[in-house]
Amino acid sequence: MKRIAYEVSNLQDVVVKIAQSEQEKQDAFFVRKEVFVKEQGLPLPLEVDDLDKIATHIVAYYKQQPIAASRIIVNDKSDSVKVERLSVLPKFRRKQIGIQMMQTIEAFIRKNFPNVSVIKIHAQIHAIPFYEKQGFSVTSPEFMDNYIPHRAIEKHI
Ligand SMILES: CC(C)(COP(=O)(O)OP(=O)(O)OC[C@H]1O[C@@H](n2cnc3c(N)ncnc32)[C@H](O)[C@@H]1OP(=O)(O)O)[C@@H](O)C(=O)NCCC(=O)NCCS
């Protein structure tokens, strides 16, 4: 079985972790529900789906409280991975936590999946400047996903 190295990064009192325990996964779901269900109005059955069973979950804590989340979907037959559900609680935004999340995710992918050369994301339009700042490029026209405008973006690593 493939050994997985778990990355942890620190910035002041923020700790970003690859979720390993059931509690850490539940903490990631808590953040996603706060952001995508309560704030953006996505129905819960669309937010939490079957891919959560196979995904790698990422969760950030500030003083032991979950404040940010995301998930990585790896396809063994592909040279790309998908990063989804990146979310930071509203009061923690614009504090570089999203960037810290993406840096941890990219380091995790590089270390554990050396054959992967592309990270793909379906990005909400408003978040595209955030991703472009980290080297992502837009690869599709605008499309609707769950009533929210998105564009495909990707980064070669
Ligand atoms: C998108 C999101 C994850 C960004 O997280 P964040 O922690 O606020 O981002 P950071 O503080 O790390 O941002 C780093 C840089 O990205 C850019 N940026 C971040 N959010 C931005 C926005 N809404 N509009 C334009 N640029 C933005 C800025 O240049 C920022 O640096 P600055 O604050 O020094 O100007 C967060 O806004 C969020 O959770 N939004 C709601 C959920 C969502 O839409 N997720 C995206 C799904 S594709």
The ligand as a Gaussian input file, in Angstrom:
#p B3LYP/6-31G(d) Opt

LIG

0 1
 C      -11.886000      32.242000      -2.180000
 C      -11.424000      32.104000      -0.740000
 C      -11.122000      30.648000      -0.446000
 C      -10.128000      32.923000      -0.555000
 O       -9.622000      32.688000       0.744000
 P       -8.873000      33.829000       1.594000
 O       -8.284000      33.198000       2.776000
 O       -9.792000      34.973000       1.816000
 O       -7.760000      34.276000       0.572000
 P       -6.319000      34.898000       0.912000
 O       -6.406000      35.832000       2.061000
 O       -5.340000      33.775000       1.039000
 O       -6.086000      35.699000      -0.437000
 C       -4.838000      35.835000      -1.022000
 C       -4.931000      36.822000      -2.173000
 O       -5.871000      36.365000      -3.158000
 C       -6.599000      37.497000      -3.663000
 N       -8.016000      37.382000      -3.287000
 C       -8.547000      36.666000      -2.273000
 N       -9.886000      36.774000      -2.266000
 C      -10.198000      37.568000      -3.299000
 C      -11.418000      38.054000      -3.818000
 N      -12.610000      37.726000      -3.276000
 N      -11.385000      38.883000      -4.896000
 C      -10.198000      39.219000      -5.463000
 N       -8.996000      38.782000      -5.006000
 C       -9.000000      37.965000      -3.940000
 C       -5.996000      38.728000      -3.027000
 O       -4.964000      39.201000      -3.883000
 C       -5.430000      38.186000      -1.743000
 O       -4.361000      38.910000      -1.234000
 P       -4.621000      40.288000      -0.380000
 O       -5.670000      39.982000       0.638000
 O       -3.266000      40.571000       0.195000
 O       -5.060000      41.291000      -1.403000
 C      -12.470000      32.667000       0.248000
 O      -12.840000      33.964000      -0.180000
 C      -13.740000      31.837000       0.367000
 O      -13.789000      30.878000       1.124000
 N      -14.797000      32.216000      -0.364000
 C      -16.107000      31.536000      -0.248000
 C      -16.062000      30.130000      -0.805000
 C      -15.643000      30.110000      -2.234000
 O      -16.207000      30.806000      -3.056000
 N      -14.644000      29.292000      -2.518000
 C      -14.094000      29.171000      -3.839000
 C      -14.659000      27.972000      -4.490000
 S      -13.964000      27.798000      -6.127000

